[in-house]
Amino acid sequence: MRRSRGFTLIELMVVIAVIAVLISLLVPGLKMTRRRAFELKCQANLKQQVTAWHAYINDFRVFPVPRSEEITKWLRPGVARPPNAPVGLDSSVLWSHGGVHWYGRTSSGGFNVPLVLADAERPVNVYVAGTRAIEATNPTFECPMDDGSRDTVTNNPNVWVNVGPPKDRKPGGARGTRMYDQLGTSYEANDWMYCKPGSLQGVFDPRDEKKSNFAWWLGPQHLVTTPSRFVVLGDSGPFAAGRYTTEYINQNPTRHGWWHGIQVGNIAYFDGSVRRTGLGNVTTRDYSFYMDETRHVGVDAKGYPPYRMIRRQ
């Protein structure tokens, strides 16, 4: 009776080599599939949020921001002012629309706010989760590709709240260094929708609001740009640097995080659509951060169109 012959060393090495080749062919495809799944999840998050924005706008006739002391006159006739309508302006308009409250409660029951960027009001929350008090992880506000933001010149990470105890004049208690862990959301709003059309910079001066270009009362009735091109909100990583050219951000410190590729981001538009968008300027054929492009003219000292909301203390 003949014995069965086992594998020789050469045959075994050939099999291992074939398996290695197959794995090398499969891994890039699996990575691409995983990345695409993350892209779709991010876009789904933005779709849900822009839908919540429209629900808020339908109720208040203004863009979501914690500044509604005179909100009554903007409500539809016969609609009462909701008891929890946001009041005051104590935060950056970039991240004040919605997100998770990471930093616990005060003794009076309010939310701890370690910095003005992490606003306590979050007016869109109730339209996303049925309550303003989102105090645990909420995937709607978390981009799976969020890995924080950095300075375009030094590449140093942007950290507003330290992980651990307070240090270097920064508060402590953050879960991590991602945007989501710092501010409760991976997404930010287009700050130009709170700036009077035609002004070169959006300036809020709490000492004299008559000198401010900030206008909390702006809403869809003031929009001139085509809704399918008007930017509402998007990934926080590329949002700031994406509004400048590569040449400019390489020479001027600007916050950036190329989560989806250099000068690329997922953007939610006022018509409710969400698209992966190539960035690189304030306004292009495909998109615009301006409510009325015909009134935003002029450039800064370096020849670039300014866009930031600047808060004067």
C-alpha positions as CSV (number, residue, x, y, z in Angstrom):
1,M,0.0,0.0,0.0
2,R,1.5,3.3,-1.1
3,R,1.8,6.1,1.5
4,S,0.4,9.5,0.6
5,R,3.1,12.0,-0.1
6,G,3.2,15.2,2.0
7,F,4.0,18.7,0.8
8,T,7.5,19.4,0.0
9,L,9.1,22.6,1.3
10,I,9.1,24.2,-2.1
11,E,5.4,23.4,-2.6
12,L,4.6,24.9,0.8
13,M,6.5,28.1,0.0
14,V,4.6,28.4,-3.3
15,V,1.3,28.1,-1.5
16,I,2.3,30.7,1.1
17,A,3.5,33.1,-1.7
18,V,0.2,32.7,-3.5
19,I,-1.7,33.5,-0.3
20,A,0.5,36.5,0.3
21,V,-0.2,37.8,-3.2
22,L,-3.9,37.3,-2.8
23,I,-3.9,39.2,0.5
24,S,-1.9,42.0,-1.0
25,L,-4.5,42.3,-3.7
26,L,-7.4,42.2,-1.3
27,V,-6.2,44.6,1.5
28,P,-6.3,47.8,-0.6
29,G,-9.8,46.9,-1.8
30,L,-10.9,46.3,1.8
31,K,-9.5,49.6,2.9
32,M,-11.2,51.4,0.0
33,T,-14.5,49.7,1.0
34,R,-14.1,50.7,4.6
35,R,-13.2,54.2,3.7
36,R,-16.2,54.4,1.4
37,A,-18.5,53.2,4.2
38,F,-17.1,55.9,6.4
39,E,-17.7,58.5,3.7
40,L,-21.4,57.4,3.4
41,K,-21.9,57.5,7.1
42,C,-20.5,61.0,7.2
43,Q,-22.8,62.1,4.4
44,A,-25.8,60.4,6.2
45,N,-24.9,62.4,9.3
46,L,-24.9,65.7,7.4
47,K,-28.2,64.8,5.7
48,Q,-29.9,64.2,9.1
49,Q,-28.4,67.5,10.4
50,V,-29.4,69.6,7.4
51,T,-32.9,68.2,7.7
52,A,-32.9,69.2,11.4
53,W,-31.8,72.7,10.3
54,H,-34.7,73.1,8.0
55,A,-37.1,72.0,10.8
56,Y,-35.6,74.7,13.0
57,I,-35.7,77.3,10.3
58,N,-39.4,76.4,9.6
59,D,-40.2,77.1,13.3
60,F,-38.0,80.2,13.8
61,R,-37.4,81.7,10.4
62,V,-33.7,82.3,11.3
63,F,-30.6,80.1,11.0
64,P,-29.9,78.1,14.2
65,V,-27.8,80.1,16.6
66,P,-28.1,80.7,20.4
67,R,-29.3,84.3,19.9
68,S,-33.0,84.6,19.9
69,E,-33.9,87.4,22.4
70,E,-36.4,88.9,19.9
71,I,-37.4,85.6,18.2
72,T,-41.1,86.2,18.6
73,K,-41.3,88.6,15.7
74,W,-39.8,86.0,13.4
75,L,-42.3,83.3,14.3
76,R,-45.3,82.5,12.1
77,P,-48.5,84.3,13.1
78,G,-50.2,82.4,15.8
79,V,-47.2,80.4,16.8
80,A,-46.1,80.8,20.4
81,R,-42.4,81.2,21.4
82,P,-41.2,77.8,22.6
83,P,-40.1,78.0,26.3
84,N,-36.7,76.6,25.5
85,A,-35.9,78.9,22.6
86,P,-32.2,79.8,22.8
87,V,-31.2,83.2,24.2
88,G,-27.9,85.1,24.3
89,L,-24.8,84.9,22.2
90,D,-22.0,83.3,24.2
91,S,-20.4,81.0,21.7
92,S,-18.8,80.6,18.3
93,V,-21.4,80.3,15.6
94,L,-19.3,77.6,14.0
95,W,-20.1,74.8,16.6
96,S,-23.1,76.2,18.5
97,H,-25.8,74.7,16.4
98,G,-25.7,71.1,17.8
99,G,-23.6,68.4,19.4
100,V,-22.9,66.5,22.6
101,H,-22.5,68.0,26.0
102,W,-19.4,66.3,27.3
103,Y,-18.6,68.4,30.4
104,G,-21.4,67.5,32.8
105,R,-23.8,69.7,34.7
106,T,-23.5,72.6,37.0
107,S,-25.0,72.6,40.5
108,S,-28.0,74.5,39.2
109,G,-28.7,71.9,36.5
110,G,-27.2,73.7,33.5
111,F,-24.3,72.5,31.4
112,N,-20.7,73.1,32.2
113,V,-19.1,75.0,29.3
114,P,-15.3,75.0,29.6
115,L,-15.0,77.3,26.5
116,V,-17.3,79.4,24.4
117,L,-16.8,77.1,21.4
118,A,-18.7,74.3,23.2
119,D,-22.1,76.1,23.6
120,A,-24.6,75.0,26.2
121,E,-27.7,75.7,24.1
122,R,-27.2,73.6,20.9
123,P,-30.6,74.6,19.4
124,V,-30.6,71.9,16.7
125,N,-30.3,69.0,19.2
126,V,-34.0,68.9,19.9
127,Y,-34.7,68.3,16.2
128,V,-32.0,65.5,16.0
129,A,-32.6,63.7,19.3
130,G,-35.8,65.2,20.8
131,T,-33.9,67.0,23.5
132,R,-31.2,69.6,23.9
133,A,-29.5,67.5,26.6
134,I,-27.5,65.1,24.6
135,E,-25.0,63.9,27.2
136,A,-23.8,60.6,25.7
137,T,-22.2,59.6,22.4
138,N,-24.4,60.5,19.5
139,P,-23.2,59.1,16.1
140,T,-25.1,61.8,14.2
141,F,-22.5,64.4,15.2
142,E,-19.5,62.2,14.8
143,C,-17.6,61.8,11.5
144,P,-15.9,58.4,11.4
145,M,-12.9,60.0,9.8
146,D,-12.5,62.8,12.3
147,D,-8.9,62.8,13.5
148,G,-8.8,66.4,14.7
149,S,-7.4,69.5,13.1
150,R,-4.0,71.0,12.8
151,D,-2.2,74.3,11.8
152,T,-1.4,74.4,8.1
153,V,2.0,75.9,8.7
154,T,3.3,74.2,11.9
155,N,1.1,71.1,11.7
156,N,0.6,71.4,15.4
157,P,-2.8,70.0,16.6
158,N,-5.5,72.4,17.6
159,V,-6.5,71.6,21.2
160,W,-9.0,73.8,23.0
161,V,-9.7,71.5,26.0
162,N,-6.9,69.4,27.4
163,V,-7.2,65.6,27.8
164,G,-6.8,65.5,31.6
165,P,-6.4,68.4,34.0
166,P,-6.2,72.1,32.9
167,K,-2.9,73.1,31.5
168,D,-1.4,76.1,29.7
169,R,-4.5,78.3,30.3
170,K,-6.7,75.6,28.7
171,P,-9.5,73.9,30.6
172,G,-9.3,70.1,31.1
173,G,-11.7,67.2,30.8
174,A,-11.7,66.4,27.1
175,R,-12.2,62.8,26.0
176,G,-9.6,63.1,23.2
177,T,-8.1,65.5,20.6
178,R,-10.7,64.9,17.8
179,M,-13.1,67.7,17.0
180,Y,-15.9,65.5,18.2
181,D,-14.2,64.8,21.5
182,Q,-13.3,68.5,22.0
183,L,-16.5,70.3,20.9
184,G,-19.1,67.6,20.8
185,T,-19.4,67.6,17.0
186,S,-17.3,66.9,14.0
187,Y,-19.3,69.4,11.9
188,E,-19.4,73.2,11.7
189,A,-21.7,75.7,10.3
190,N,-21.0,78.3,7.6
191,D,-20.3,81.4,9.6
192,W,-21.1,83.7,6.7
193,M,-24.8,83.0,7.1
194,Y,-24.6,85.1,10.2
195,C,-22.8,88.0,8.5
196,K,-24.6,90.9,6.9
197,P,-24.2,90.5,3.1
198,G,-21.8,92.9,1.7
199,S,-19.5,93.2,4.7
200,L,-15.8,92.2,4.3
201,Q,-15.7,90.5,7.7
202,G,-18.3,89.3,10.1
203,V,-17.5,91.1,13.3
204,F,-19.4,90.8,16.5
205,D,-18.7,93.5,19.1
206,P,-20.5,92.9,22.4
207,R,-19.7,96.5,23.5
208,D,-21.7,98.0,20.6
209,E,-23.9,95.8,18.5
210,K,-24.6,98.7,16.1
211,K,-20.9,98.3,15.0
212,S,-21.3,94.6,14.5
213,N,-21.8,92.9,11.1
214,F,-23.1,89.9,12.9
215,A,-26.8,89.4,12.3
216,W,-28.5,86.6,14.2
217,W,-31.8,87.4,12.5
218,L,-30.7,86.3,9.0
219,G,-32.8,83.5,7.5
220,P,-33.7,81.9,4.2
221,Q,-35.7,85.0,3.2
222,H,-32.4,86.8,2.8
223,L,-30.7,84.1,0.7
224,V,-29.9,85.2,-2.9
225,T,-27.4,82.5,-3.8
226,T,-28.9,79.4,-5.4
227,P,-29.9,77.0,-2.6
228,S,-28.2,74.0,-4.3
229,R,-24.9,76.0,-4.1
230,F,-25.2,77.7,-0.7
231,V,-23.2,75.9,2.0
232,V,-24.9,75.3,5.3
233,L,-22.5,73.0,7.2
234,G,-19.9,70.4,6.6
235,D,-16.9,68.5,8.0
236,S,-15.1,70.7,10.5
237,G,-11.6,69.5,9.3
238,P,-11.5,71.0,5.8
239,F,-14.1,73.8,6.4
240,A,-11.8,76.6,7.4
241,A,-8.7,75.9,5.2
242,G,-10.9,74.8,2.3
243,R,-12.1,78.4,1.8
244,Y,-8.6,79.5,0.9
245,T,-6.2,78.5,-1.9
246,T,-3.4,76.0,-1.1
247,E,-0.9,78.8,-1.7
248,Y,-2.5,81.0,0.9
249,I,-2.9,78.3,3.7
250,N,0.7,77.2,3.2
251,Q,1.9,80.7,4.1
252,N,-0.8,81.6,6.7
253,P,-1.7,79.6,9.8
254,T,-5.1,78.1,9.2
255,R,-7.0,75.4,10.9
256,H,-7.3,72.2,8.8
257,G,-7.9,68.5,8.8
258,W,-8.0,66.7,5.4
259,W,-10.2,63.9,6.6
260,H,-11.5,63.0,3.1
261,G,-8.5,64.1,1.1
262,I,-6.6,67.4,0.5
263,Q,-9.0,70.3,-0.1
264,V,-12.0,67.9,-0.1
265,G,-14.9,67.7,2.3
266,N,-18.5,66.5,2.6
267,I,-20.8,69.6,2.4
268,A,-24.5,70.0,3.2
269,Y,-26.3,72.5,1.0
270,F,-29.4,74.6,1.6
271,D,-31.5,72.5,-0.8
272,G,-30.9,69.5,1.5
273,S,-28.4,67.8,-0.7
274,V,-25.0,66.5,0.6
275,R,-22.1,66.2,-1.7
276,R,-18.4,65.4,-1.6
277,T,-16.9,68.7,-2.7
278,G,-13.6,69.8,-3.9
279,L,-12.7,73.1,-2.1
280,G,-10.2,75.8,-2.5
281,N,-12.0,79.2,-2.4
282,V,-14.9,81.0,-0.8
283,T,-17.1,80.8,-3.9
284,T,-16.8,78.7,-7.1
285,R,-19.1,77.4,-9.8
286,D,-20.1,74.5,-7.6
287,Y,-20.6,76.2,-4.2
288,S,-20.7,79.4,-2.3
289,F,-20.3,80.4,1.3
290,Y,-21.9,83.8,0.6
291,M,-25.6,84.4,1.0
292,D,-25.5,87.1,-1.7
293,E,-22.4,86.8,-3.9
294,T,-23.1,90.0,-5.8
295,R,-22.6,92.0,-2.5
296,H,-19.5,90.3,-1.3
297,V,-16.7,92.3,-3.0
298,G,-13.2,93.3,-2.1
299,V,-10.2,91.4,-0.9
300,D,-7.9,91.5,2.1
301,A,-4.4,93.0,2.3
302,K,-2.9,89.9,0.6
303,G,-5.5,89.8,-2.2
304,Y,-7.7,87.1,-0.8
305,P,-11.4,87.4,0.0
306,P,-11.8,87.3,3.8
307,Y,-14.6,85.3,5.3
308,R,-14.1,84.7,9.0
309,M,-16.5,85.7,11.8
310,I,-14.3,87.7,14.3
311,R,-15.4,88.2,17.9
312,R,-14.0,91.3,19.5
313,Q,-13.6,91.1,23.3
